[in-house]
Amino acid sequence: MAPQLKSKKRKAVTRDSPEADEVLLSDGGDDFETALSNGIQSQSEDEVDEEDEDASSDLFEGDSDLEDERSSEEGIISDEVPSDVESNPADLKQNGTATSGAAEGKDDAEGSPANYKITQDANGNPRYIYTDIDPVYDSDDSDAPATQNTIGNIPLSFYDSYPHIGYNINGKKITRPAKGEALDALLDSIEVPKGWTGLTDPATGKPLELSQQELEVLKRIQMNEVPDEGYDPYPVTVEYFTGKTETMPLSAAPEPKRRWVPSKHEAKRVMKIVRAIREGRILPYKPQPEEEEDELEVKRYDIWANEVARPDHPMNVPAPKLPPPGYEESYHPPPEYLPDKNEKKAWEDADEEDRDKDFLPTNHDALRKVPGYEKFLKEKFERCLDLYLAPRVRRSKLNIDPESLLPQLPSLEELRPFPTTCAILFRGHDGRVRSLAVDPSGVWLASGGDDGTVKVWEILTGRQIWSIKLGNEEAVNVVRWRPGTEAIILSAAVGEDVYLIAPPIGDPETETKAREVLDAGWGYAANSATSNAKREPATQWTRPGSRLEEEGVLIKFSLRKTVKVISWHRRGEYFSTVCPQAQSSAVAIHTISKHLTQLPFRKLKGLAQSASFHPSQPIFLVATQRYIRSYDLSKQELLKIIQPGARWISSFDVHPGGDNLIVGTYDRRLLWHDLDLSVRPFKVLRYHKKAIRAVKFHQGGLPLFADASDDGSLQIFHGKVVGDMLENATIVPLKVLRGHTVKKELGVLDLDWHPTQPWLVSAGADGTCRLWT
């Protein structure tokens, strides 16, 4: 009869403990164990019908096949099964317990305890139950708490109408715990138990009690500590892959033959290398011998071994020597070298770095009474440092005079002439003198003040020649002479009105020429009025009236706001006015021959402060609070924007050469700009304590400029400009002129230079004008 083919599948080995067997069978497990438990119950209770018996018998037959297969492969699966059990299974059926005890005794005799127990299954076959494996490593898993109430996530409020609150694992009802007055009375009558929290467990409805260990965990969590008491945040590194032979290998498969049989391929390679070494084709590595430095080649010299005097030579560096001792270092110095009490106390109170000497001269009767010097070792150590750090090369020191590093400024005697003293004092205005101007001939001086009058003075004598009152309540803000000596014309601004005056101070021919220049534009103004009837002019040029015309005031026109600045073109045909409060119409250009006023800017960025014509080119400069813009009148375009960097510009003036300008600011700074060099200031001068009101260049060829400040002083500077582009301007402060009295925080308001002489005229808030020569 042919042998029956056995299955190649291995039997599933059960490693559950005997104590957990009943729980495992009752709770379920895999399908096989469930069917097996059903079969056992059917045989024991005899309550199953025949179909179930057939199914269980079929199941047992399959199980017997698995047992037969397992018995044939026991040698592979486990080496710990005794041989007598395999040979006599009938004895196991009759007395399985005794057999297992014998097997255990045998294992104990051999020295290795058995990790299994032998029981009988439903068919009477032996069944091996292995004990649980105890893990070596510290597992992070924790056992889940045994659930007492099995209602799940259902709220306990659903059981409010029932006397119970759920069911346990066996299906029995869990009664509701006591509560209310009875519980309160009970708690009042007894002491608070240990671990009492006052909370209710939502799963059981009973008071929640915590153990001491749980309380300590909560305490550590509140203190931001690690909950585990024995937790080490820096554990020792555990090497999981080591060469240590483990008791339980990862695989029970036998070792392959290739691990212990010598390799023929490796033997061939080794013999090949051995033959190459014997034949000399492979030479073993030999480290190169260390080359010892030949000390004979390195020559060392002691440069101070021989202290014989040598002639002076750059290569001869004598050793630095200590100064010879003096009388102070003697043990018995003269009395004049000994310090008194005050000197000794001053030496002791002074710091060590501030002391002139490191010791105090002391008098001793004999040399044997001299004590040890406490700073002996320190001085010797510093002496060694001096010798060690002494330079080996003699270097010649640079003897530089600090004064030679300063720029060579010319002496004041070389920079003369410049004004130094007050020669003439002009008095006559009631209130402040706001503006003044010297005529192109240098004979007359015009001034205007808060009293609304314009006065003309003779400069050399200080005598008042002519005066007229233009305003009753408003002050004369600015007066300026027209350039040129053929006609004497004076312009003055009173509030919003601008007057053109031909004062009767010269010869009749000059006065007649001035009237002709001013009256020439009346015919052109009448023709332009008829041709441009639809176009409204910027302003109307009119006659001031018979009374003023008899005094020499010939033309008057009004602007929209108060006029602060008047600047004439070098030809005398045009002049500009600035009204800072007029915004877009702040700057206006007027033509005398046409009696015409033009507004060159539709929109001006910022508040206009001043304006001026270029002395030689068709360029018009307009100053706002922070910037000065330069415009080309012929091309009608913006050339550049000069950035003084000031908070508020008060005034500016262009050098007669046209390449430099000075800017005065209310933040007490005087700025010199080189227009060919940069838009930034070339030099910033700060010599005043208050705001600078006016600045002015000398227009007669002398390298002088001056500024006037509210501190009541004038500063005179020497400013030399050469044509060489490689040489910068020379700026030297010369003199500070003081004489004006400060009233209501206002000092010197305006100044002007004589056209030919180094004379300066200033107007002050004290109501006087001064001539400085």
TIDO-277241 format. One line per 3 residues: for each residue x, y, z of C-alpha. Coordinates in pm, 1 decimal, m for minus. Layout:
X Y Z  ...;
END
This chain:
0.0 0.0 0.0  145.9 328.6 m105.5  249.7 556.6 175.2;
26.6 851.9 230.9  178.4 1191.3 133.7  214.3 1416.4 430.4;
162.8 1787.9 415.5  470.4 2014.8 399.2  314.0 2273.9 627.9;
448.2 2308.7 976.6  220.0 2281.2 1273.7  128.0 2611.5 1442.2;
283.9 2596.2 1788.1  82.4 2747.3 2069.4  289.8 2942.7 2320.1;
12.1 3045.0 2559.0  38.5 2985.0 2931.8  m186.5 2720.9 3094.6;
m337.4 2982.7 3322.0  m450.1 3188.2 3024.1  m580.4 2884.7 2836.0;
m935.0 2911.6 2963.2  m944.9 3284.3 2896.2  m807.3 3231.1 2549.2;
m1066.1 2963.7 2466.2  m1351.2 3168.4 2610.3  m1251.4 3497.0 2451.8;
m1189.3 3362.2 2108.1  m846.4 3371.4 1951.7  m794.7 3227.8 1607.9;
m1054.2 3022.8 1418.3  m879.1 2696.6 1483.6  m889.7 2733.7 1861.9;
m1252.3 2847.6 1846.0  m1351.6 2535.6 1653.7  m1150.0 2320.0 1890.8;
m1329.0 2463.8 2195.1  m1663.8 2407.9 2029.5  m1570.6 2044.3 1972.2;
m1472.8 1993.2 2333.7  m1797.8 2138.8 2460.9  m1999.1 1923.9 2221.2;
m1838.2 1603.3 2348.2  m1860.8 1690.4 2715.2  m2217.1 1815.0 2729.5;
m2371.1 1591.4 2458.4  m2602.0 1871.1 2342.8  m2494.5 1890.7 1982.9;
m2681.9 1720.2 1702.8  m2532.5 1466.7 1467.0  m2433.2 1720.0 1204.4;
m2223.3 1905.9 1456.5  m2067.8 1578.2 1564.8  m1972.9 1497.8 1206.8;
m1823.7 1842.2 1161.7  m1627.5 1811.6 1484.4  m1505.4 1464.3 1395.0;
m1387.6 1591.8 1058.5  m1213.3 1871.4 1232.5  m1042.3 1627.5 1471.9;
m932.4 1414.2 1183.0  m763.9 1712.3 1027.9  m609.0 1789.8 1358.4;
m474.1 1435.2 1387.4  m315.4 1476.2 1048.1  m148.0 1789.3 1168.7;
m27.4 1602.0 1476.4  116.0 1322.3 1262.2  290.7 1575.3 1044.6;
423.0 1753.5 1353.1  554.8 1424.7 1494.3  754.0 1364.7 1174.4;
913.3 1708.7 1184.5  974.1 1736.2 1560.8  1346.0 1708.9 1506.4;
1345.2 2022.8 1297.8  1097.6 2227.8 1497.9  1224.2 2166.0 1849.0;
1521.4 1985.7 1992.7  1385.9 1987.9 2347.7  1115.9 1714.4 2308.8;
1220.0 1389.3 2486.2  1266.5 1080.4 2270.2  1062.0 848.9 2490.5;
758.6 1070.9 2437.6  789.7 1029.4 2066.8  826.8 649.6 2089.0;
534.2 582.3 2324.8  240.8 817.1 2266.2  1.9 573.6 2429.3;
161.2 628.7 2761.6  104.5 998.1 2712.5  m261.7 936.2 2660.1;
m292.1 737.2 2979.4  m71.0 947.9 3202.6  15.0 1273.6 3036.6;
94.3 1449.8 3360.3  347.9 1195.8 3473.5  517.5 1205.0 3138.0;
550.6 1581.0 3143.3  689.7 1560.4 3495.8  947.3 1310.2 3381.6;
1044.1 1531.3 3093.8  1079.6 1826.1 3323.9  1294.4 1624.0 3561.7;
1519.3 1524.4 3277.6  1558.3 1884.5 3170.2  1644.2 1983.6 3525.1;
1905.2 1710.7 3540.6  2066.0 1841.3 3226.0  2081.7 2196.0 3375.6;
1851.0 2382.0 3137.3  1493.8 2431.2 3270.6  1208.2 2346.9 3036.4;
1009.3 2640.6 2902.5  696.6 2443.1 2818.7  430.7 2216.3 2966.4;
274.5 1905.6 2810.6  m102.9 1866.7 2818.4  m360.9 1670.6 2620.1;
m578.9 1819.3 2355.2  m935.8 1708.8 2274.4  m817.1 1399.1 2085.7;
m581.8 1291.3 2359.2  m270.2 1394.1 2170.6  13.8 1570.2 2352.2;
1.8 1950.0 2345.7  298.9 2172.7 2431.3  222.3 2501.6 2597.5;
521.0 2742.1 2615.5  564.9 3007.1 2877.7  553.9 3378.9 2796.0;
872.6 3536.9 2676.1  1005.2 3801.1 2914.8  1144.1 4088.8 2698.7;
1494.3 4199.7 2792.1  1450.9 4561.3 2684.4  1241.5 4815.7 2874.1;
918.7 4826.6 2685.5  739.1 5159.3 2644.7  402.6 4982.0 2618.2;
176.8 4985.2 2921.7  m99.8 4742.1 3005.0  m439.4 4885.8 2936.5;
m652.0 4911.8 3252.5  m918.2 4648.9 3292.2  m1249.5 4796.2 3189.6;
m1514.0 4743.1 3457.0  m1806.2 4908.7 3282.8  m1857.6 4772.8 2930.5;
m2107.7 5029.8 2801.4  m1837.0 5201.5 2595.0  m1863.6 5574.1 2518.5;
m2233.3 5599.1 2609.3  m2288.1 5882.6 2860.8  m2397.9 5783.3 3206.4;
m2691.8 6024.4 3175.5  m2871.1 5759.1 2969.0  m2895.2 5544.4 3285.7;
m3046.8 5814.4 3505.9  m3384.9 5637.8 3506.7  m3235.4 5298.2 3597.0;
m3097.7 5174.4 3928.0  m2779.7 5053.9 3755.9  m2519.9 5240.8 3545.4;
m2398.6 4961.7 3311.7  m2278.1 4603.6 3288.1  m1949.5 4436.1 3373.2;
m1757.3 4181.6 3168.5  m1979.7 3898.4 3287.4  m2301.6 4081.5 3192.6;
m2406.4 4162.2 3545.4  m2551.7 4500.4 3632.4  m2335.3 4755.0 3806.2;
m2538.3 4919.2 4080.0  m2541.1 5295.2 4117.7  m2320.1 5416.5 4404.2;
m2469.8 5608.5 4692.5  m2495.3 5982.2 4662.0  m2671.1 6279.2 4807.9;
m2729.1 6346.2 5175.1  m2631.3 5997.9 5287.1  m2294.7 6026.8 5113.9;
m2236.8 6376.0 5254.7  m2318.1 6260.7 5605.0  m2085.4 5964.6 5564.1;
m1802.1 6185.5 5440.8  m1856.6 6427.8 5728.3  m1845.3 6148.1 5981.5;
m1520.9 5993.4 5864.1  m1183.2 6137.6 5781.0  m1083.2 6221.2 5427.8;
m928.6 5902.6 5289.1  m586.1 5902.0 5138.7  m599.3 5965.3 4767.3;
m939.9 6138.0 4782.4  m983.8 6386.2 4495.7  m1348.6 6492.5 4514.7;
m1401.5 6384.5 4151.7  m1626.0 6116.8 4007.2  m1509.2 5846.2 3769.9;
m1721.8 5887.0 3451.2  m1697.2 5516.7 3371.8  m1820.8 5382.3 3704.4;
m1986.5 5679.3 3873.8  m1783.8 5614.6 4189.5  m1553.1 5864.4 4358.0;
m1220.0 5880.8 4183.0  m932.6 5787.7 4410.1  m570.5 5823.4 4311.0;
m278.0 5629.6 4446.3  28.6 5787.5 4593.5  223.1 5706.3 4278.8;
m38.1 5876.3 4059.1  m38.2 6181.6 4285.1  338.0 6204.6 4253.7;
308.2 6183.3 3874.1  57.4 6469.9 3872.5  285.4 6671.8 4099.1;
580.0 6624.8 3861.9  366.6 6726.5 3563.6  259.4 7047.3 3738.6;
627.5 7126.3 3811.9  721.3 7068.8 3444.9  923.4 6760.2 3530.8;
942.8 6416.4 3371.3  655.9 6200.6 3506.1  873.4 5891.0 3543.6;
1083.9 5913.5 3857.1  1370.5 5701.2 3728.9  1375.5 5856.5 3380.6;
1722.9 5947.9 3258.8  1716.4 6209.8 2978.5  2072.0 6116.9 2881.7;
2087.8 5736.6 2890.4  2393.7 5535.8 2800.5  2400.8 5433.5 2436.8;
2290.0 5073.6 2392.6  2463.5 4891.5 2111.5  2191.1 4676.3 1959.1;
2421.2 4512.5 1705.7  2714.5 4359.3 1892.5  2933.1 4051.2 1864.7;
2781.2 3893.9 2174.1  2639.9 3548.4 2122.6  2274.7 3552.7 2215.9;
2109.4 3264.4 2402.5  1809.4 3270.1 2171.5  1918.5 3305.4 1807.7;
1704.5 3486.9 1555.8  1680.6 3171.2 1341.7  1683.6 2803.8 1435.6;
1802.4 2695.3 1091.3  2129.5 2498.1 1091.1  2448.6 2674.1 993.0;
2524.6 2646.3 621.1  2825.4 2445.5 513.0  2995.3 2740.9 345.1;
3051.9 2904.7 680.3  3293.4 2643.8 811.7  3437.4 2481.5 497.8;
3757.2 2660.8 381.8  3717.5 2852.4 57.7  3924.3 2721.4 m231.9;
3902.6 3053.5 m413.5  4053.7 3239.9 m120.4  4329.9 2977.4 m92.5;
4421.3 3033.1 m460.1  4440.2 3410.1 m412.7  4653.3 3376.9 m99.0;
4899.5 3139.3 m273.7  4921.2 3377.3 m568.5  5019.0 3664.4 m336.2;
5270.7 3438.2 m154.0  5443.8 3343.8 m482.5  5461.2 3710.3 m584.9;
5626.5 3799.4 m252.3  5877.8 3512.3 m286.4  5967.3 3615.3 m641.8;
6014.5 3974.8 m533.5  5737.0 4118.7 m748.4  5554.4 4243.4 m437.6;
5766.0 4421.3 m183.4  5635.2 4464.7 170.6  5583.9 4819.6 293.1;
5875.5 4968.2 479.3  5829.6 5308.3 647.1  6077.2 5567.2 535.7;
6344.2 5638.4 793.2  6304.2 5969.5 967.2  6570.2 6208.4 854.0;
6734.0 6361.7 1152.5  6799.3 6728.4 1120.4  7160.3 6810.6 1101.4;
7214.3 7045.3 1388.4  7549.1 7146.9 1245.7  7381.6 7334.8 961.1;
7164.7 7544.1 1195.1  7386.8 7802.2 1355.4  7261.4 7995.8 1650.5;
7427.9 8305.1 1779.7  7405.2 8482.6 2108.9  7414.8 8839.6 1993.7;
7477.0 8965.0 2343.7  7736.1 8707.1 2448.5  8020.4 8953.6 2404.3;
7948.1 9298.6 2535.6  8259.6 9453.2 2385.5  8197.6 9804.6 2264.8;
8150.1 9818.9 1888.2  8128.3 10111.3 1651.0  7781.2 10239.9 1572.2;
7634.3 10039.2 1286.6  7277.7 9955.2 1176.9  7344.8 9582.6 1223.0;
7480.9 9626.3 1573.9  7197.3 9620.5 1825.6  7336.3 9658.2 2179.0;
7149.6 9494.0 2463.1  6911.0 9726.7 2641.4  7071.1 9811.2 2971.7;
6914.5 9919.0 3295.4  6983.3 10271.5 3410.4  7247.8 10293.1 3680.9;
7121.1 10324.7 4035.8  7102.6 10669.3 4190.9  7108.0 10811.1 4538.1;
6744.0 10718.4 4594.2  6819.5 10346.1 4568.7  7095.4 10360.4 4826.7;
7039.9 10196.6 5165.2  7165.2 10516.4 5329.9  7044.8 10799.1 5100.7;
7103.6 11168.9 5174.1  6834.0 11336.4 5385.4  6701.9 11543.8 5093.9;
6600.6 11221.2 4911.5  6397.4 11085.1 5201.0  6020.2 11155.6 5173.9;
5829.8 11326.6 5451.0  5495.9 11206.7 5591.5  5282.9 11389.8 5336.4;
5484.6 11258.0 5041.4  5478.0 10907.1 5182.2  5100.7 10918.0 5230.8;
5046.7 11057.6 4882.1  5263.5 10779.9 4736.3  5070.2 10511.2 4924.0;
4729.2 10652.6 4824.5  4820.3 10676.6 4455.5  4766.1 10387.0 4215.9;
5062.1 10177.5 4112.5  5037.4 10301.7 3755.8  5033.4 10665.8 3865.9;
5336.9 10643.1 4093.7  5660.7 10804.6 3976.1  5872.1 10538.7 4150.9;
5815.0 10175.5 4235.5  5973.4 10219.4 4577.8  6021.5 10472.6 4854.0;
6375.4 10571.9 4958.1  6444.3 10424.4 5303.0  6731.2 10494.1 5539.2;
6913.6 10202.8 5711.4  7205.1 10222.9 5955.1  7388.2 9925.4 5810.5;
7371.6 9707.3 5500.9  7288.5 9397.8 5707.4  6968.5 9565.5 5824.9;
6831.6 9600.9 5471.4  6533.9 9363.5 5431.8  6451.5 9161.0 5122.5;
6306.5 9347.6 4824.8  5950.3 9226.6 4770.0  5943.0 9318.6 4400.2;
6274.8 9153.9 4316.9  6128.3 8861.3 4121.5  5881.9 9081.5 3937.5;
6151.4 9321.5 3821.3  6375.7 9035.3 3706.3  6087.7 8883.5 3514.3;
6012.7 9215.5 3345.7  6381.5 9247.9 3265.8  6373.3 8910.5 3093.5;
6070.6 9021.5 2897.1  6255.1 9335.3 2790.9  6545.4 9129.9 2662.5;
6318.4 8874.2 2496.3  6099.8 9132.2 2326.0  6384.4 9368.5 2236.9;
6390.0 9456.3 1865.7  6655.5 9282.1 1659.1  6658.0 9551.0 1390.9;
6721.8 9913.5 1449.5  6452.3 10128.1 1301.6  6474.0 10498.8 1269.8;
6177.2 10673.8 1428.2  5983.7 10929.4 1230.1  6020.4 11260.0 1403.4;
5708.7 11434.9 1280.8  5592.7 11760.6 1422.1  5217.9 11744.7 1492.0;
5180.6 12100.9 1371.0  5307.5 11995.5 1029.1  5009.6 11764.0 983.0;
4766.7 12055.7 997.2  4693.1 12241.4 674.3  4910.2 12542.3 615.3;
4678.7 12836.5 656.4  4793.9 13181.5 551.6  4843.9 13435.6 824.2;
4587.4 13707.6 884.0  4833.9 13972.1 771.3  4852.4 13807.3 430.0;
4473.2 13793.2 401.1  4410.7 14159.0 461.7  4214.7 14376.3 387.2;
3894.9 14270.8 561.1  3658.8 14461.3 794.3  3756.6 14461.1 1160.8;
3598.2 14766.1 1333.3  3272.7 14962.6 1329.9  3337.9 15297.2 1156.3;
2992.4 15461.2 1122.7  2661.5 15408.7 1301.1  2337.7 15492.3 1113.8;
2043.2 15583.3 1338.9  1697.1 15703.3 1237.0  1457.3 15407.5 1208.6;
1189.1 15337.2 1464.8  1200.1 14962.7 1526.5  1392.9 14695.0 1344.4;
1590.1 14759.6 1026.9  1487.2 14466.0 810.4  1685.7 14529.2 492.4;
1960.2 14743.0 344.0  2154.3 14769.0 19.3  2456.4 14961.4 m115.1;
2413.8 15116.4 m460.4  2648.8 15007.5 m746.9  2850.6 15329.9 m720.8;
2925.4 15271.9 m352.8  2807.7 15620.5 m242.5  2455.2 15559.5 m115.0;
2303.3 15321.4 133.4  1930.4 15238.0 130.9  1752.9 15089.1 430.2;
1397.3 14986.6 520.7  1245.2 14901.6 856.1  937.7 14827.8 1059.8;
831.8 15193.5 1057.7  737.4 15163.8 685.5  998.0 15414.6 566.9;
1276.0 15385.7 313.8  1585.4 15595.1 389.2  1890.1 15673.4 179.0;
2218.6 15749.7 359.1  2555.2 15878.1 249.8  2802.7 15603.4 335.8;
3114.0 15812.7 395.9  2947.1 16059.1 632.3  2652.2 15862.5 772.2;
2416.4 16150.5 686.7  2055.2 16083.6 585.9  1994.0 16221.2 232.7;
1637.9 16113.7 147.2  1343.2 15942.1 317.3  989.6 15844.6 224.9;
712.9 15661.3 406.9  556.5 15383.4 196.9  349.7 15195.7 455.7;
151.2 15299.9 756.4  109.5 14963.3 929.0  325.2 14728.1 724.2;
703.7 14714.6 734.0  949.3 14749.7 448.3  1073.5 14391.1 410.5;
1335.6 14437.0 141.1  1514.1 14712.2 m54.3  1744.3 14651.8 m354.5;
1926.5 14875.4 m603.5  1910.3 14819.3 m978.2  2253.0 14717.9 m1124.3;
2425.3 14985.0 m1330.8  2535.6 15342.8 m1261.8  2374.2 15518.1 m1561.3;
2033.9 15523.9 m1384.8  1972.3 15512.9 m1010.3  1661.6 15298.3 m944.3;
1560.3 15157.0 m608.6  1309.8 14876.2 m556.8  1127.3 14828.1 m228.3;
865.6 14579.8 m103.3  605.7 14680.4 155.1  366.5 14394.0 236.1;
214.6 14278.6 m95.2  315.7 14593.4 m286.2  638.2 14645.4 m482.1;
757.2 15002.5 m556.0  1010.1 15118.7 m816.8  1167.7 15446.6 m707.9;
1396.5 15701.3 m873.2  1519.8 15892.1 m563.6  1632.3 16253.2 m626.4;
1979.5 16204.8 m479.3  2203.9 16232.8 m784.8  2257.1 16484.4 m1059.7;
1955.0 16578.4 m1279.2  2082.5 16377.3 m1576.7  2090.7 16053.2 m1376.1;
1745.6 16120.0 m1236.4  1607.2 16193.9 m1585.1  1760.7 15870.0 m1718.1;
1600.6 15673.6 m1438.8  1255.3 15819.3 m1511.8  1290.1 15736.4 m1881.3;
1377.9 15374.5 m1802.2  1074.6 15334.0 m1576.9  830.1 15520.2 m1809.0;
935.6 15328.8 m2123.6  708.5 15038.2 m2045.7  379.9 15226.3 m2023.8;
320.6 15224.7 m2401.2  405.8 14855.3 m2430.9  175.0 14774.9 m2142.8;
m117.1 14957.4 m2313.2  m62.3 14774.7 m2644.1  m36.4 14434.8 m2476.8;
m354.6 14504.3 m2277.6  m557.8 14559.5 m2597.4  m408.8 14257.0 m2779.9;
m443.2 14019.0 m2481.9  m777.3 14138.4 m2351.6  m898.6 13785.6 m2295.4;
m591.7 13681.4 m2096.4  m578.1 13808.6 m1740.1  m229.5 13934.6 m1646.4;
m52.2 13817.6 m1332.9  m50.3 14168.1 m1190.2  m128.5 14525.7 m1290.9;
148.7 14789.3 m1305.3  8.0 15125.2 m1196.7  118.6 15469.1 m1083.6;
123.2 15510.8 m706.3  m34.7 15855.0 m694.0  62.8 16221.0 m727.0;
204.9 16250.9 m375.8  443.4 15959.4 m418.5  529.7 16053.9 m776.8;
652.2 16393.0 m659.0  882.6 16210.7 m413.5  1021.2 15988.7 m690.9;
800.0 15675.7 m654.8  700.3 15606.0 m1016.6  561.9 15248.6 m1036.5;
361.0 15026.6 m806.6  220.8 14676.6 m851.2  76.6 14427.6 m607.8;
123.7 14053.1 m566.3  m94.2 13798.3 m391.8  115.4 13755.3 m75.6;
383.1 13936.5 122.4  706.4 13988.5 m72.1  1021.1 13881.4 114.9;
1298.3 13870.3 m148.2  1390.8 14089.2 m448.7  1678.9 13985.8 m676.2;
1797.7 14178.2 m986.3  1942.3 14043.7 m1308.4  2295.3 14163.6 m1390.6;
2168.8 14369.8 m1691.1  1906.0 14552.9 m1487.4  1620.4 14460.4 m1720.2;
1465.1 14187.3 m1505.2  1417.2 14125.0 m1137.2  1249.5 13849.5 m942.3;
1034.6 13849.6 m630.7  959.2 13570.3 m383.2  639.3 13539.2 m179.6;
687.0 13229.8 40.1  317.0 13197.5 124.9  189.1 13215.3 m234.1;
275.5 12848.3 m316.6  251.8 12808.5 m699.2  275.0 13184.8 m765.4;
548.5 13235.9 m505.5  820.3 13318.3 m761.6  759.2 13590.8 m1020.5;
988.4 13749.3 m1283.1  926.5 14111.4 m1381.1  1037.7 14302.3 m1692.2;
1086.0 14679.9 m1653.0  1083.9 14773.1 m2023.2  747.3 14597.1 m2076.4;
585.9 14642.7 m1734.1  518.7 14269.6 m1747.9  502.8 14006.7 m1471.8;
546.9 13635.2 m1544.6  491.2 13332.4 m1323.5  746.8 13074.7 m1447.1;
624.0 12784.0 m1232.4  281.0 12628.7 m1249.5  357.7 12415.1 m946.6;
652.4 12454.0 m714.0  763.7 12173.3 m484.4  800.1 12312.3 m134.3;
782.1 12665.5 4.0  1005.4 12907.1 m183.6  1253.5 13091.4 39.3;
1476.8 13283.0 m200.4  1568.7 13320.2 m567.2  1864.8 13459.6 m760.9;
1998.4 13494.8 m1113.7  2331.3 13344.6 m1216.3  2596.5 13618.2 m1250.6;
2708.6 13514.4 m1601.7  2478.0 13246.2 m1745.5  2101.5 13228.7 m1822.1;
2039.9 13019.0 m1509.1  1780.7 13088.2 m1244.2  1817.5 12939.1 m894.7;
1522.4 12889.1 m659.4  1563.9 12781.0 m296.1  1293.7 12596.0 m104.5;
1311.0 12477.2 255.0  1554.5 12191.5 186.6  1670.2 12211.5 m175.1;
1800.5 12459.8 m431.3  1689.9 12396.6 m789.7  1881.3 12529.8 m1086.0;
1684.2 12604.7 m1406.5  1805.6 12690.8 m1756.7  1599.6 12990.3 m1875.7;
1689.4 12949.1 m2242.8  1596.6 12579.0 m2260.1  1333.2 12602.8 m1985.9;
1445.5 12285.9 m1811.1  1576.5 12175.2 m1472.5  1954.7 12140.4 m1459.9;
2026.5 12005.1 m1113.0  1896.5 11988.3 m759.1  2144.4 12104.6 m497.5;
2106.8 11926.1 m163.4  2254.6 12125.2 125.3  2119.0 11878.4 380.7;
1970.3 12155.9 595.4  1636.4 12161.4 771.8  1540.9 12513.0 661.6;
1726.9 12735.8 420.0  1718.2 13106.3 502.2  1924.6 13261.9 219.7;
2193.4 13188.9 m38.7  2430.4 13380.3 m266.2  2622.9 13287.0 m581.6;
2994.8 13352.3 m617.0  3087.0 13609.3 m887.7  3262.9 13327.1 m1076.2;
2938.7 13128.5 m1088.5  3081.5 12789.9 m980.8  3031.8 12818.6 m604.2;
2757.2 12931.1 m372.7  2705.2 12968.3 m0.1  2387.6 12875.8 186.3;
2272.6 13002.6 525.3  2026.2 12800.6 728.8  1807.7 12849.6 1031.5;
1978.9 12549.5 1197.3  2299.0 12757.2 1248.5  2504.1 12614.7 961.6;
2688.0 12786.4 677.6  2734.0 12558.4 374.9  2979.7 12603.3 87.9;
2884.3 12429.3 m237.0  3113.3 12360.5 m531.0  2868.3 12322.8 m819.2;
3124.8 12148.3 m1043.2  3217.6 11899.7 m772.9  2892.6 11771.6 m627.4;
2540.3 11862.0 m527.7  2639.7 11796.4 m166.6  2812.0 12065.6 40.5;
3189.8 12089.4 10.6  3233.6 12248.3 352.0  3004.8 12285.8 651.8;
3082.6 12569.9 894.5  2928.7 12597.9 1239.6  3030.0 12916.9 1417.5;
2698.6 13062.6 1535.9  2478.3 12976.3 1830.2  2156.3 13088.9 1661.2;
1999.4 13101.6 1316.1  2180.2 13254.3 1019.2  1967.6 13522.5 852.3;
2172.7 13640.2 553.4  2489.2 13548.3 357.6  2670.4 13754.8 96.3;
2974.4 13734.3 m134.7  3188.6 14038.2 m208.9  3109.7 14134.5 m570.3;
3411.8 14359.2 m623.9  3681.0 14094.5 m673.5  3790.2 14050.7 m312.7;
3787.0 13689.8 m178.1  3554.1 13771.2 108.2  3212.2 13655.9 222.5;
3014.5 13705.9 541.5  2706.3 13585.6 726.6  2470.2 13747.7 978.0;
2313.4 13565.2 1270.6  2048.3 13614.6 1536.8  2316.4 13594.0 1804.7;
2410.7 13955.3 1715.6  2740.5 13875.0 1542.0  2878.6 13873.6 1189.3;
3141.1 13623.6 1075.1  3392.5 13729.9 810.6  3554.3 13458.2 596.7;
3827.4 13443.9 336.8  3709.0 13235.6 41.8  3959.6 13203.5 m241.9;
3849.2 13028.2 m560.1  4104.4 12947.5 m831.8  4047.5 12839.6 m1189.0;
4243.4 12515.0 m1145.5  4003.0 12223.3 m1123.7  4253.9 12020.4 m918.2;
4268.8 12271.4 m634.4  3986.3 12317.1 m390.4  3862.4 12645.9 m255.4;
4045.0 12793.9 42.1  3810.4 12888.2 327.8  3957.4 13064.0 632.1;
3755.8 13230.1 912.1  3892.8 13581.3 967.7  3696.9 13790.0 1212.8;
3387.2 13794.9 1433.0  3218.2 14136.9 1438.6  3003.5 14214.9 1741.9;
2811.1 14535.4 1812.2  2443.2 14482.7 1745.2  2210.6 14424.9 2039.9;
1981.9 14123.0 2038.2  1618.1 14217.5 2087.6  1336.6 13965.3 2112.8;
1577.3 13688.0 2003.3  1659.6 13875.1 1679.7  2010.3 13999.9 1601.6;
2153.1 14098.0 1262.1  1883.5 14075.4 992.7  2065.3 14177.1 673.2;
2408.2 14271.7 536.4  2570.9 14393.9 214.7  2923.8 14456.0 84.9;
3063.3 14773.1 m65.0  3107.5 14719.5 m440.9  3478.4 14809.7 m444.4;
3605.6 14843.8 m85.8  3638.2 14573.2 184.1  3359.2 14739.2 378.6;
3055.6 14566.6 522.1  2719.6 14720.0 617.0  2482.4 14541.7 855.4;
2121.1 14601.0 968.5  2013.6 14495.3 1316.8  1699.7 14443.5 1518.7;
1815.0 14721.7 1750.8  1714.0 14983.9 1486.8  2066.7 15074.7 1370.0;
2287.1 15015.9 1068.5  2663.6 14979.2 1105.2  2950.2 15024.6 862.3;
3244.0 14790.7 928.5  3579.8 14880.6 777.4;
END
